[in-house]
Amino acid sequence: MSTTVATFKIDYYQFLDAEGRLVSPQAPALARDFEELEKLYRLMVQVRVFDKKAVALQRTGKLGTYASCLGHEAAHVAMGSAMRPEDCFAPMYREYGAQMYRGVKMSEILLYWGGDERGNDFQEAPKHDFPWCVPIATQCLHAAGAALAYKLRDEQRVAVSVVGDGGSSKGDFLEAINAASAFQLPLVLIVVNNQWAISVPRKKQNTAQTLAQKGIAGGLPSIQVDGNDLIACRWAMEKAIERARAGKGASVIEMMTYRLSDHTTADDARRYRPDDEVEQAWSKEPIKRLRAYLTQQGVWNDEKENALQEECATKVEAAVEEYLAVGKPSIESMFDYMYAELPHDLAAQRERALEELK
C-alpha cells in the first residue's frame, strides 16, 4: 500500500512578454504607475551604460577582473527597489542595479573591481548592507544570520540575498534555506537563474524541473518568475518581503533570465555557448522589453531615450573620473582591517612591506 504524503507545485509569473505587452489582466498596480516605471527604467539603462564602460576600463588596463551584469538589470533593480532602507542586502558580485538603488556609488563599484577595498566602504548606502561576496553562496548564510538577529530583537526588518543557478548547488544556499525554515526567519532568497554557471549549463547543474523547488524541500513557499520582466520581479519581491516583515517567514524566488555577457572579463563564453542561444536571449532582454511597454503606453519616445543615454554617459564618465582620482590605497591597509590584534606573522609581513617602501 502507498499513500501520498506530500505534493507541491511551482507557479510561474509573467506580466510583460518579450514584446512589451501585458499578458495578464491581473497585472499589479506597478504596471500603471508610469512615474515609478520610468524611474526604474532610467536606472536599468544607467546600469547598462555603466556596465559597458566598466568592461572597456578592464580591457584598457584601468580595472581588474570585472563581472558584467548584462541582461540582469530587471532582476537586480527589482530587488533593490522593493526593499526599505532599514532592510539588509547581502549581494554576491554583480547586483549593481540593486546596490545603486540603495545608494552605492558607481565610483565605489569601480574601486572594488580596481582591487581597492575602500570600494566596500559605502558612503551613502546603508552601512548594515553586506559588502561584495565573491565566495559562492556564503552571502546567503550572512543574510540568514542578519535575519535571525532581526527576529531575536523583534525588529520589522528583512534580509535579502541572491545567488546564481550555480550557487544554488552550494551547501551554503541549502543551509540558509534550512535555517530560514527552522527559525521562521524574515529572509528572502533569490536565485537569479541566468542558465550558465561560468561554462556549466543549467541542465548539468541538476535534473530538477526548477531551482525554486529547493525552497519547497526546505519548507519555504517558492515561485518562479520571468527575470526579464521588471514588473513580475518587483511584484514577487514585494510579496515576499511583505510576508517576511509580517512574521510569516522566508521565501525563495527563482528569476529566469540569461547572462548575455561573459561570466567575467576573464571568461570567453564563445567557447562554450552556441550563438543562436545567445541571439534568442537578446530578443527577450529586459531593457528592450520595458522600453517597448513604456513607448506603447505613450510615456516614452526616442527623444527621451536619446536624452537619457547622454545623461547616463555623463554620469558614468564623472564616476570614472572620481575613481581614477582616488589614488592607490596605502600598502599597510591590506593588513589593518581583518583582526583587532594582528597575528605575529602578519605583523612581521606588514613591517617588512613598509621597510621595502622606504
N, C-alpha and C positions, 0 to 999 in steps of 0.2 A: 504494500500500500504506500502511496506517496501523497503528500499534501503540500500545496504551495504555501510557503511561509512568508514570502515577501515578493512584491513586484515593484517595478519602478519605470518611469518614463522620463525622457529628457525633452523638454519643449524648446523649440527654436523660434526666435523672434526676429522679424524684419519689418520695418515700416517704410523704408525708402529703397527702391530697387536700383539696379545699376544705371538706369536711365534717368534717375532722379524723380521717379513717380511714386506717390504714396500708394501703397498696396494694401493698406488696411483702413477700413472706416473707423476703427477704434484707435487711431494714432493718438499718442499722448499730446498734451497741451503744447509741448515744445514745438510740435510741427507747425503751429500757428503763431508762435512767438518769434516773429521775424527779427525783432531787435536783438534777442538773445542768440538766435541762429547766426545772424550776421556777425555778432561779436565772436562767436566760436569759430566761424568760418575764417575770419581775419586771423585768428591765432593759428589755425591749421595752415594757412598759407605762409605765415611768418615762420612757422616751424620748418616748412619745406624749403623756403629760401635759405634759412639758416643752415639746414642740413646740407644743401648743395655747396654752400660756401665752406662749411667745415671739411667736407671731403676734399675740396680744392686746396685748402690750407694744408691738409695732410700730404697731399700729392706734391706740394711745393716745399715740404720740409718744415713747415711752421706749426705743425701739430703732430702729436703722436698717433698711435693707432686709434681709430675713431669708429664707433658703432653707429651706423646710419639708422634712422627711423622711417625711411621712405616707405609709405604705404600704411603706416601705423597711426597716422595723425588723428583719425576719428576716435579710435580706441583710447589713445592717450589723453586727448583733450577732454573726452567724456569723463575719464577718471578724475582728473584734476578739478573740473568744473562742478562735479557733483558733491565734492567734499566741502566741509566747513573749515575755516582756518584752524580751529582747535583740534580737528581730527589729525591723524598721523599717517604719513605716507612713507612706505618702505619700498623704494624703487629697486630695479636692477640697474641697467646701464644704458637704456635708450628711451626712457619715457620723458623726452624733452617737453612735449606738449603739456603733460600733467605738471611738470616742475615749473615751467614758465608761467602757467596759470597761477601756481601757488607762490610765485614771486622770485624764483631762481632766475638770475640774470644770465643772458647769453654769454657774457664775458666770463662768468663763473663756470659755465659748461666748457668753454674753450680752455680755461685754466686747468680744469681737471684733466682733460684729454691732452693737454700740453705737459702733463706729468707734475703738476703743481697741486699739492694737497689743499692749498688755500681755496681751490675751487669747491671744496666741500664745506667751507665756512660761509654758508649762505647769509648774506647781509639783509635781505628783505623777505625771504621765505621763512616760514615758521621754524624756529630753532629746534622744535621737537621732531621735525621730519628727519628721517634717517639719511645718511649720505649714500653715495653711489655704492652699489654692491656687485662686483664682478664675479665673485664665487657663486656658482649657480644654485639658486633656490634658498640660500641661507637667509635671505631677507624675509622669507615667509615666516620663519621662526622668530625673527626680530619683531615682526608685526604682531604675531601671536602673543609674545611677551608684553608688548605695549598694551594690547587689548586686555590681557589679564590684569595689568595694573589698573586700567580704567575701571574694570569691573570691581576689583577689590576696593577702589577708592569711591565707588558709586558715582562715577563721572559719566555724563552722557556724551562720551566721545567714542569715535570709531577708528580702528586701524585698518588701513587698506594696503595690500601688497599685490604684486604682479609677478608672474613667471611665464616663461615661454613654453611651447609644446615640449621641447626637450627637457626643460627644467621640471616639468610636471612628472617626469620619471624619477626624480631625485627623492630620496627619503625625507629630506627636509620639508618638501611640499606636503607629503603624506603625513608627516608628523605634525605639521601645523594644522592640517585638517582634523587629525585625531584630537589634538589639544583643544581646538575650537569646539569640537563636538562634545568632548568630555566636560569642559568647563563652561559651555554655552557662552562663548566669547563674542564681543562686539567686533567682529572681524569680517572683512570682505576680501576674498582671494580671487584674483582674476588670472585666467590662463589666456594669454594672447597667442592664439594658435596661428602662427604665420607659415605653417606647413613644413618648415625646414629648421632643424637644429644643427646649425652650420651645414654640413653636407649630408646629414642623415634625414631622409624624408619622414613625414608623419607616419606613413604606412609601415615603417620599420621601427617606430618607437614602441607601438603595441598594436594589437588587433582589435581593441575595443572600438565600438561604433563612435563613441565620443570620448573626449577627455573630461567633460563635465561630470560624467558618471563616477569619476574618482571621488568627487564630493559626496555623491549618493552613498558610496560604500562607507564613508565615514559618518553618515547620518545627517548630512547637510543638504538643504534644498539647493538644487543646482540646475542651471539653464544654459542654453547656448544661444548666442545672438550673432547677427551679421556684423562683424567687426569693422566693415567699411561703411556702415550706416550709423552716422553720428547720433541720430535720434534714438535708435534702438539701444546703442551703447549707453547713452546718458540715462534713458529710461530704466534700463536694467541696474545701473549703478545707484540711481535714486531709490529704487525699490529695496535693494539690498542694504543700503546704508540706513534707510528709514527703519527697516526691520531690526538691524543691529542696534540702532540707537534706542529703540523701544524695548530692548532687553530680550529680544526673541532669538538671538544667536546669530551665528555666522552663515554665510552663503558662498557658493562658488559660481563664477560666471565664466564661461568659455566664449571668447570673442574670436570669431572666424575671420581671418584676414590673410594677407600674403606679404612676405618680405620681398619687396621689389628691388632691393639693393643686395649687395654682397653682405655677408654676415657682419664683417667689419672690413676696414680698409686693408687688412692683412689677408683677406679671402678673395678668391676669384670664383664666383658662383657659376660662371660659364662652363666650368669644368664638369659640373655635375647636374645642372638644371637644363631641361630642354627649352629651347627658345619659344616654342609655341605655348608652353605652360606660362611663361613669363608674359608673353604678349596677351594671353587671355586674362591674366590677372590685372594688367593695366586697364583693361576695359571695365573693370569693376572697382577701380580705386576710389578712395573716399572723397578727395577734394573735387574731382570732376563731378562726382555724383551730387554733392551738396550744392555746388555752383549751379548745376543744371536745375535743381529744385528751386533755388532762390530766383533764378532767371525766369523760370516758368511762372513763379508767383509774382513777378513784376517788381521785385525788390533788389534785383542785381542786374548789371549790364556791363558791357565791355569798357565803358568809361570808368566805372567804379573799379573794375578789375585791373585796368592799367594803372590807375592811381594807387591801388593797394600794392601792386608789385613794386612800384617805385618807392613807396613808403617803407615797405619791408626791406628792400635793398639798402636804403639809407640807414635804417635801424641796425641791420646786420653789420654794415661797414663800420658804424660807430662802435659796436660791440667788439669787433676785431681790433680796432684802434685801441680801445680800452685794454683789451687782453694783451696786446703787444707792448703796451706802455708800462705794464705792471713790473716787469723785470723778473729775473730769476730769484727763487727763494734762497735763503742762506743755506749753506751746506749742513749746518747743525740742526736745521729744522726737521730733517729726516729722523732724528733721534729723540726729539723733545716732546712728543705728544702721545706716546704709547703707554709709558709707565709713569707712575707717580715717583718712583725711585728707579733710576736707570740701572739695570743689571751691570755687573762689573765688566763683562766682556764688551757690551755695547758702549759703556762709558769710555773704555780704552779706545775703541774704534772712533768715537766722537773726538777724543783728544788728538788722535793721530790725523784725522781728517783736517782738523783746524791747524795742526802743525804744518801739514803739507801745503796749506794755502798761504802760509807766511812767506 
